[in-house]
Amino acid sequence: MRIQTTRFGELNVPAECIIRFVSSLAGFPRHKRFALFPYEENSPFYILQSVSNAELTFLLVDPYRFFNGYVFEVEDDLAETLGFSDENPPAVYTLTTLHDKLEDATVNLLGPVLVNWANRTAVQMTLQNSSYAVRQPLFPEGFSLERKRDEIRAKQNVKPVNYELRQEAIG
């Protein structure tokens, strides 16, 4: 399916990426059909693009890549309506808001988006009596590329390359 967007130009989206919200996203009652696809391969970020409105685009994130303890219950009637089960659990995404600095990005943990990829239906659920926030910082400890790089290297036991020594050896 071809979709016109203001951010990405014309997209050719596979039919299996088109989802239908059984009830609309908060604040967007007329928009129920969207394309949902990864921002990049292996990225925790996803694009949710309206099929009918080129300007309506959301950035979603896989919350479990950032919040290991994120849990909530799906009511039985909602699970039945969308066809969720132990064998077919929902894919969970959260709406992301970007600010001037990436490190200030927030996510809406109180309103997760649940998708049933088997029948391509979705809903934005509103959690009741929850301690989760509408504007939860995505990077609560800040965001430092160098710190993240060092954490990854430490986990993988990778030693940083000393480029000065390498250049001397080469040339």
C-alpha positions as CSV (number, residue, x, y, z in Angstrom):
1,M,0.0,0.0,0.0
2,R,1.3,3.4,-0.9
3,I,1.1,6.1,1.8
4,Q,1.9,9.7,1.4
5,T,3.7,11.3,4.4
6,T,5.1,14.7,5.2
7,R,8.1,13.3,7.0
8,F,9.2,10.4,4.8
9,G,7.6,11.2,1.4
10,E,5.8,8.4,-0.3
11,L,6.1,5.0,1.4
12,N,5.3,1.6,0.0
13,V,4.1,-0.2,3.1
14,P,3.4,-4.0,3.1
15,A,-0.2,-4.8,3.9
16,E,0.9,-6.8,7.0
17,C,2.1,-3.5,8.5
18,I,-1.3,-1.8,8.3
19,I,-3.3,-1.9,11.6
20,R,-6.8,-0.8,12.6
21,F,-7.5,0.7,16.0
22,V,-10.8,-0.7,17.4
23,S,-11.1,2.6,19.3
24,S,-9.1,5.7,18.2
25,L,-5.9,7.0,19.7
26,A,-6.6,9.6,22.4
27,G,-7.2,13.0,20.7
28,F,-7.6,11.5,17.2
29,P,-11.1,10.1,16.9
30,R,-11.3,10.1,13.1
31,H,-8.0,8.2,12.5
32,K,-8.1,4.4,12.9
33,R,-5.9,3.0,10.2
34,F,-2.2,3.3,10.5
35,A,1.0,1.8,9.2
36,L,3.3,0.5,12.0
37,F,6.9,-0.3,11.1
38,P,10.4,-0.2,12.6
39,Y,12.3,3.0,12.4
40,E,15.4,1.0,11.5
41,E,16.3,-2.7,11.6
42,N,16.9,-3.8,15.2
43,S,15.7,-0.4,16.6
44,P,13.6,-0.1,19.7
45,F,11.7,2.8,17.9
46,Y,8.8,2.4,15.5
47,I,6.8,4.7,13.2
48,L,3.0,4.9,13.5
49,Q,1.8,6.7,10.4
50,S,-1.8,7.5,9.6
51,V,-3.0,6.0,6.3
52,S,-5.4,8.9,5.7
53,N,-3.5,11.9,7.0
54,A,0.1,12.5,5.7
55,E,0.8,14.8,8.7
56,L,-0.2,12.4,11.4
57,T,2.9,10.5,12.5
58,F,3.9,9.2,15.9
59,L,7.1,7.8,17.3
60,L,6.6,4.6,19.3
61,V,9.1,2.7,21.4
62,D,9.3,-0.9,22.7
63,P,9.0,-0.1,26.4
64,Y,10.6,-3.4,27.5
65,R,13.9,-2.3,25.9
66,F,14.0,0.6,28.4
67,F,11.8,-0.4,31.4
68,N,12.3,-4.0,32.4
69,G,9.7,-3.9,35.2
70,Y,6.9,-2.5,33.0
71,V,3.8,-4.6,33.7
72,F,0.1,-4.2,33.6
73,E,-3.0,-6.3,33.2
74,V,-5.3,-6.4,30.1
75,E,-8.9,-6.7,31.1
76,D,-10.5,-9.9,29.9
77,D,-13.2,-8.2,27.7
78,L,-10.4,-6.2,25.9
79,A,-8.3,-9.3,25.5
80,E,-11.3,-11.1,24.0
81,T,-12.2,-8.2,21.7
82,L,-8.7,-8.0,20.3
83,G,-8.1,-11.7,20.3
84,F,-5.2,-11.8,22.8
85,S,-4.4,-15.1,24.6
86,D,-1.5,-16.9,26.2
87,E,-0.7,-18.2,22.7
88,N,-1.2,-14.7,21.1
89,P,0.0,-12.0,23.5
90,P,-0.2,-8.4,22.5
91,A,2.8,-6.5,21.1
92,V,3.2,-3.5,23.4
93,Y,4.4,0.0,22.3
94,T,4.4,3.4,24.0
95,L,4.0,6.8,22.4
96,T,7.3,8.8,22.6
97,T,7.7,12.6,22.7
98,L,10.9,14.0,21.5
99,H,12.2,17.3,23.0
100,D,15.0,19.6,22.0
101,K,17.6,17.1,23.3
102,L,17.2,13.3,22.8
103,E,18.1,12.8,26.4
104,D,14.9,14.6,27.4
105,A,12.6,12.3,25.4
106,T,9.6,11.0,27.3
107,V,7.2,8.1,26.9
108,N,3.6,7.6,27.9
109,L,3.6,4.5,30.1
110,L,0.1,5.2,31.2
111,G,-1.3,4.7,27.7
112,P,0.3,1.7,26.0
113,V,-0.6,0.8,22.5
114,L,-1.4,-2.9,22.2
115,V,-1.3,-4.6,18.8
116,N,-2.6,-8.0,17.7
117,W,-0.4,-8.8,14.7
118,A,-2.4,-11.9,13.9
119,N,-5.5,-9.9,13.0
120,R,-3.8,-6.5,12.7
121,T,-6.0,-4.7,15.3
122,A,-4.8,-2.3,18.0
123,V,-6.0,-0.2,20.9
124,Q,-4.5,2.5,23.1
125,M,-5.2,1.3,26.6
126,T,-5.5,3.7,29.5
127,L,-4.1,2.2,32.7
128,Q,-6.2,2.9,35.8
129,N,-4.8,3.2,39.3
130,S,-1.3,3.0,38.1
131,S,1.9,4.7,39.3
132,Y,3.2,5.0,35.7
133,A,3.5,8.4,34.2
134,V,2.2,10.0,31.0
135,R,5.6,11.8,30.6
136,Q,8.1,9.2,31.9
137,P,11.7,10.1,30.9
138,L,13.0,7.6,28.4
139,F,16.6,8.2,29.7
140,P,16.1,8.9,33.4
141,E,19.8,9.0,34.0
142,G,20.5,11.3,31.1
143,F,22.0,10.2,27.8
144,S,25.7,10.1,27.1
145,L,26.9,8.4,24.0
146,E,30.3,7.9,25.6
147,R,28.8,6.4,28.7
148,K,26.5,4.0,26.7
149,R,29.5,3.0,24.5
150,D,31.6,2.2,27.6
151,E,28.7,0.2,29.1
152,I,28.4,-1.9,25.9
153,R,32.1,-2.4,25.7
154,A,32.2,-3.5,29.4
155,K,29.4,-6.0,28.8
156,Q,31.2,-7.4,25.7
157,N,34.6,-7.1,27.3
158,V,35.8,-5.1,24.3
159,K,38.9,-3.0,24.7
160,P,38.9,0.4,23.0
161,V,41.2,0.9,20.1
162,N,44.0,3.3,20.6
163,Y,44.0,4.9,17.2
164,E,47.2,6.9,17.9
165,L,49.2,3.6,18.4
166,R,47.5,2.0,15.5
167,Q,48.4,4.9,13.1
168,E,52.0,4.7,14.3
169,A,52.1,1.0,13.5
170,I,50.6,1.5,10.1
171,G,52.6,4.3,8.9
